[in-house]
């Protein structure tokens, strides 16, 4: 463990110790799991409320991971159903899609009857996120949601390192995002397109490719796999089988992104 990390972690716990109860916006990813663990380790699981938005936009494996982490941490779990495909600003799929989505979700958490009285809502934004184009961060600021990982300077690498030291099951989980991010910007979202993406990614997962993305643009699908998996998916027999399955779902063109996703 790097020498600077124990001090950062103590500062994080010190921050949580100033609260009687806390609410965590929990996605099930690396950052929010680390944040949830720190809160539970500081206050005790019974005083930590994890709020998770459920919808058809979530990949199946991500839903499984959420349930596993909640069981591991033993905190109070609040799965909150949302219907983003009924939100016009979200369905339009403009460059502000994530802003509208994040704001709707967090507003829903904050007014939910189960939200702990006089508690703050904490978000897993890390320090690296501040240098990226993330429209959702504007919503976080507008709603006064707290971002302790960013405020204390935790990088993604540091969060993964500490997560491994703490034996968190998510420490090496690939970055994840909702299925709406797979549809080309400006192309209106629909339940049919979301289902198609989910079906395509399920095909890849059944063949052993984890951490995948399938980007849709019209009737064209572009496959993104982890860099280490590029040689495997480029095998002629493997790719021809995948292409056949994709075309049977109604797609007309299938390609593989040659750069791959970071491992």
LUMLUM-110737 format. One record per residue (C-alpha): residue number from 1; x, y, z. Coordinates in Angstrom, 3 decimals. Layout:
# LUMLUM-110737
ATOM     n          u          v          w
ATOM   NUM          X          Y          Z
...
//
This chain:
# LUMLUM-110737
ATOM     n          u          v          w
ATOM     1      0.000      0.000      0.000
ATOM     2      1.414      3.395     -0.928
ATOM     3      2.373      5.591      2.048
ATOM     4     -0.105      8.363      1.168
ATOM     5     -3.119      6.075      1.021
ATOM     6     -3.590      5.159      4.702
ATOM     7     -3.797      8.858      5.548
ATOM     8     -6.399      9.483      2.849
ATOM     9     -8.443      6.536      4.050
ATOM    10     -8.341      7.812      7.647
ATOM    11     -9.531     11.209      6.411
ATOM    12    -12.401      9.506      4.615
ATOM    13    -13.395      7.659      7.772
ATOM    14    -13.065     10.857      9.790
ATOM    15    -15.505     12.532      7.420
ATOM    16    -18.027      9.717      7.807
ATOM    17    -17.611      9.722     11.591
ATOM    18    -19.089     13.238     11.673
ATOM    19    -22.472     11.828     10.603
ATOM    20    -25.010      9.765     12.523
ATOM    21    -26.290      8.127      9.339
ATOM    22    -25.293      8.410      5.692
ATOM    23    -26.852      7.631      2.320
ATOM    24    -24.660      6.339     -0.491
ATOM    25    -25.626      6.593     -4.165
ATOM    26    -24.614      3.041     -5.019
ATOM    27    -24.034      1.787     -8.572
ATOM    28    -22.130     -1.378     -7.691
ATOM    29    -18.947     -0.190     -9.401
ATOM    30    -15.424      0.083     -8.024
ATOM    31    -15.778      3.620     -6.630
ATOM    32    -19.194      3.389     -4.999
ATOM    33    -18.349     -0.010     -3.493
ATOM    34    -15.186      1.403     -1.940
ATOM    35    -17.141      4.381     -0.624
ATOM    36    -19.854      2.116      0.773
ATOM    37    -17.305     -0.102      2.502
ATOM    38    -15.582      2.878      4.126
ATOM    39    -18.906      4.159      5.439
ATOM    40    -19.886      0.741      6.811
ATOM    41    -16.470      0.230      8.404
ATOM    42    -16.738      3.622     10.111
ATOM    43    -20.371      3.820     11.232
ATOM    44    -21.490      0.215     11.131
ATOM    45    -23.693     -1.283      8.381
ATOM    46    -26.982     -0.485     10.142
ATOM    47    -26.316      3.252      9.848
ATOM    48    -25.422      3.189      6.156
ATOM    49    -28.192      3.356      3.545
ATOM    50    -27.329      2.326     -0.020
ATOM    51    -29.643      3.806     -2.673
ATOM    52    -29.571      2.073     -6.050
ATOM    53    -31.582      3.012     -9.147
ATOM    54    -33.035     -0.002    -10.941
ATOM    55    -34.187      0.080    -14.567
ATOM    56    -33.899     -1.671    -17.915
ATOM    57    -30.731      0.340    -18.543
ATOM    58    -28.648     -1.791    -16.204
ATOM    59    -26.609     -4.676    -17.626
ATOM    60    -27.620     -7.981    -16.023
ATOM    61    -24.141     -8.704    -14.644
ATOM    62    -24.081     -5.299    -12.966
ATOM    63    -27.338     -6.080    -11.174
ATOM    64    -25.812     -9.335     -9.934
ATOM    65    -22.760     -7.448     -8.651
ATOM    66    -24.920     -4.927     -6.790
ATOM    67    -26.731     -7.722     -4.959
ATOM    68    -23.442     -9.464     -4.103
ATOM    69    -21.818     -6.324     -2.690
ATOM    70    -24.877     -5.457     -0.593
ATOM    71    -24.780     -8.946      0.908
ATOM    72    -21.066     -8.581      1.621
ATOM    73    -21.445     -5.199      3.327
ATOM    74    -24.717     -5.890      5.154
ATOM    75    -25.936     -2.298      4.964
ATOM    76    -29.506     -1.040      4.555
ATOM    77    -30.444     -1.455      0.899
ATOM    78    -32.938      0.709     -1.001
ATOM    79    -33.460     -0.401     -4.628
ATOM    80    -35.377      2.480     -6.224
ATOM    81    -37.217      1.774     -9.517
ATOM    82    -36.888      4.508    -12.136
ATOM    83    -38.280      4.864    -15.674
ATOM    84    -35.703      6.872    -17.665
ATOM    85    -37.233      5.959    -21.023
ATOM    86    -40.227      8.105    -20.056
ATOM    87    -38.019     11.200    -19.579
ATOM    88    -38.032     13.266    -22.828
ATOM    89    -34.716     15.027    -22.125
ATOM    90    -33.047     11.670    -21.549
ATOM    91    -34.624      9.879    -24.516
ATOM    92    -33.473     12.686    -26.856
ATOM    93    -29.928     11.390    -26.175
ATOM    94    -28.211     14.741    -26.482
ATOM    95    -24.855     15.672    -24.985
ATOM    96    -26.662     16.542    -21.742
ATOM    97    -28.293     13.102    -21.370
ATOM    98    -26.222     12.113    -18.336
ATOM    99    -26.955     15.415    -16.624
ATOM   100    -30.714     14.914    -16.872
ATOM   101    -30.442     11.281    -15.803
ATOM   102    -28.195     11.904    -12.797
ATOM   103    -30.334     14.793    -11.602
ATOM   104    -33.583     12.822    -11.884
ATOM   105    -32.104      9.840    -10.064
ATOM   106    -30.593     11.819     -7.202
ATOM   107    -33.723     13.936     -6.807
ATOM   108    -35.676     10.693     -6.560
ATOM   109    -33.326      9.387     -3.868
ATOM   110    -33.492     12.611     -1.855
ATOM   111    -37.293     12.724     -1.703
ATOM   112    -37.824      8.992     -1.171
ATOM   113    -39.680      8.298      2.117
ATOM   114    -36.926      5.882      3.151
ATOM   115    -34.165      8.501      2.843
ATOM   116    -32.675      8.937      6.339
ATOM   117    -33.724     12.219      7.960
ATOM   118    -31.062     14.957      8.099
ATOM   119    -28.556     12.766      6.244
ATOM   120    -26.259     13.685      3.373
ATOM   121    -26.141     11.849      0.061
ATOM   122    -22.653     10.689     -0.959
ATOM   123    -21.527     10.000     -4.527
ATOM   124    -18.526      7.925     -5.678
ATOM   125    -17.002     10.455     -8.075
ATOM   126    -13.208     10.163     -7.888
ATOM   127    -10.536     12.791     -8.537
ATOM   128     -9.778     11.522    -12.063
ATOM   129    -13.411     12.087    -13.033
ATOM   130    -13.002     15.828    -12.535
ATOM   131    -10.718     16.008    -15.585
ATOM   132    -13.186     14.185    -17.847
ATOM   133    -16.286     15.312    -19.702
ATOM   134    -18.961     14.150    -17.262
ATOM   135    -22.172     16.197    -17.546
ATOM   136    -23.627     14.341    -14.571
ATOM   137    -21.210     16.139    -12.265
ATOM   138    -23.166     19.356    -12.787
ATOM   139    -26.226     17.676    -11.289
ATOM   140    -24.145     16.472     -8.336
ATOM   141    -23.074     20.048     -7.627
ATOM   142    -26.568     21.503     -8.077
ATOM   143    -28.053     19.049     -5.582
ATOM   144    -25.218     19.514     -3.035
ATOM   145    -24.358     15.828     -3.140
ATOM   146    -21.047     15.122     -1.396
ATOM   147    -18.074     13.690     -3.326
ATOM   148    -15.463     12.777     -0.698
ATOM   149    -13.305     10.610     -2.972
ATOM   150    -12.804     13.524     -5.361
ATOM   151    -12.411     16.037     -2.529
ATOM   152     -9.710     13.947     -0.813
ATOM   153     -7.854     13.338     -4.081
ATOM   154     -8.469      9.612     -4.529
ATOM   155     -7.492      8.489     -8.035
ATOM   156     -9.014      5.431     -9.707
ATOM   157     -5.725      3.587     -9.350
ATOM   158     -5.606      4.315     -5.626
ATOM   159     -9.202      3.192     -5.139
ATOM   160     -8.482     -0.101     -6.900
ATOM   161     -5.322     -0.599     -4.829
ATOM   162     -7.101      0.056     -1.534
ATOM   163    -10.050     -2.072     -2.628
ATOM   164     -7.677     -4.988     -3.202
ATOM   165     -6.053     -4.427      0.196
ATOM   166     -9.521     -4.442      1.766
ATOM   167    -10.469     -7.637     -0.126
ATOM   168    -13.374     -5.973     -1.918
ATOM   169    -14.731     -8.171     -4.726
ATOM   170    -14.929     -5.201     -7.107
ATOM   171    -11.267     -4.173     -6.950
ATOM   172    -10.538     -5.375    -10.513
ATOM   173    -14.024     -4.983    -11.994
ATOM   174    -14.014     -3.338    -15.457
ATOM   175    -15.517      0.142    -15.660
ATOM   176    -19.248     -0.080    -16.247
ATOM   177    -21.997      2.242    -17.447
ATOM   178    -25.674      2.095    -18.318
ATOM   179    -26.791      0.627    -21.635
ATOM   180    -27.888      4.040    -22.931
ATOM   181    -24.217      4.983    -23.351
ATOM   182    -23.983      2.413    -26.168
ATOM   183    -26.341      4.330    -28.477
ATOM   184    -24.825      7.003    -30.726
ATOM   185    -25.433     10.498    -29.373
ATOM   186    -28.346     12.240    -31.034
ATOM   187    -30.043      8.950    -31.957
ATOM   188    -33.223      8.769    -29.835
ATOM   189    -33.256      6.049    -27.229
ATOM   190    -35.867      3.314    -27.193
ATOM   191    -36.607      0.148    -25.269
ATOM   192    -35.950     -1.881    -28.443
ATOM   193    -32.442     -0.451    -28.898
ATOM   194    -31.586     -0.998    -25.235
ATOM   195    -32.789     -4.604    -25.462
ATOM   196    -30.730     -5.169    -28.618
ATOM   197    -27.574     -3.918    -26.904
ATOM   198    -28.253     -6.152    -23.903
ATOM   199    -28.752     -9.171    -26.170
ATOM   200    -25.531     -8.482    -28.083
ATOM   201    -23.473     -8.083    -24.933
ATOM   202    -25.008    -11.268    -23.518
ATOM   203    -23.803    -13.125    -26.636
ATOM   204    -20.250    -11.940    -25.964
ATOM   205    -20.424    -12.763    -22.264
ATOM   206    -21.617    -16.299    -22.988
ATOM   207    -18.503    -16.710    -25.115
ATOM   208    -16.313    -15.623    -22.207
ATOM   209    -15.745    -11.938    -23.019
ATOM   210    -16.294     -9.822    -19.895
ATOM   211    -16.201     -6.028    -19.612
ATOM   212    -17.541     -5.673    -23.158
ATOM   213    -19.359     -2.813    -24.869
ATOM   214    -21.480     -2.985    -28.006
ATOM   215    -22.002      0.433    -29.572
ATOM   216    -24.984      0.883    -31.870
ATOM   217    -25.285      3.369    -34.720
ATOM   218    -28.350      2.659    -36.783
ATOM   219    -28.124     -1.018    -37.757
ATOM   220    -24.340     -1.169    -37.235
ATOM   221    -22.729     -2.667    -34.118
ATOM   222    -19.157     -2.027    -33.026
ATOM   223    -17.719     -4.426    -30.458
ATOM   224    -15.330     -3.183    -27.767
ATOM   225    -13.532     -5.821    -25.685
ATOM   226    -10.702     -5.547    -23.173
ATOM   227     -7.303     -5.205    -24.856
ATOM   228     -6.212     -8.586    -23.556
ATOM   229     -9.213    -10.191    -25.290
ATOM   230     -8.550     -8.763    -28.759
ATOM   231     -6.564    -11.786    -30.006
ATOM   232     -9.344    -14.121    -28.846
ATOM   233    -12.233    -12.312    -30.491
ATOM   234    -10.299    -11.750    -33.723
ATOM   235     -9.969    -15.509    -34.201
ATOM   236    -11.849    -16.237    -37.439
ATOM   237    -14.009    -19.002    -35.994
ATOM   238    -14.894    -17.020    -32.871
ATOM   239    -15.696    -13.823    -34.761
ATOM   240    -17.753    -15.562    -37.439
ATOM   241    -19.929    -17.145    -34.742
ATOM   242    -20.431    -13.806    -33.009
ATOM   243    -21.221    -12.057    -36.286
ATOM   244    -23.778    -14.726    -37.164
ATOM   245    -25.491    -14.287    -33.786
ATOM   246    -25.535    -10.487    -34.143
ATOM   247    -26.987    -10.592    -37.655
ATOM   248    -29.722    -12.935    -36.428
ATOM   249    -30.767    -10.191    -34.009
ATOM   250    -31.443     -7.824    -36.921
ATOM   251    -28.124     -6.012    -37.298
ATOM   252    -26.664     -5.500    -40.790
ATOM   253    -23.016     -4.757    -40.026
ATOM   254    -20.654     -5.849    -37.241
ATOM   255    -17.091     -4.700    -36.566
ATOM   256    -14.472     -4.891    -33.815
ATOM   257    -12.793     -1.794    -32.411
ATOM   258     -9.066     -2.465    -32.849
ATOM   259     -7.920     -0.375    -29.880
ATOM   260     -9.875     -2.259    -27.256
ATOM   261    -10.867     -1.130    -23.786
ATOM   262     -8.294     -0.638    -21.009
ATOM   263     -7.785     -3.850    -19.030
//
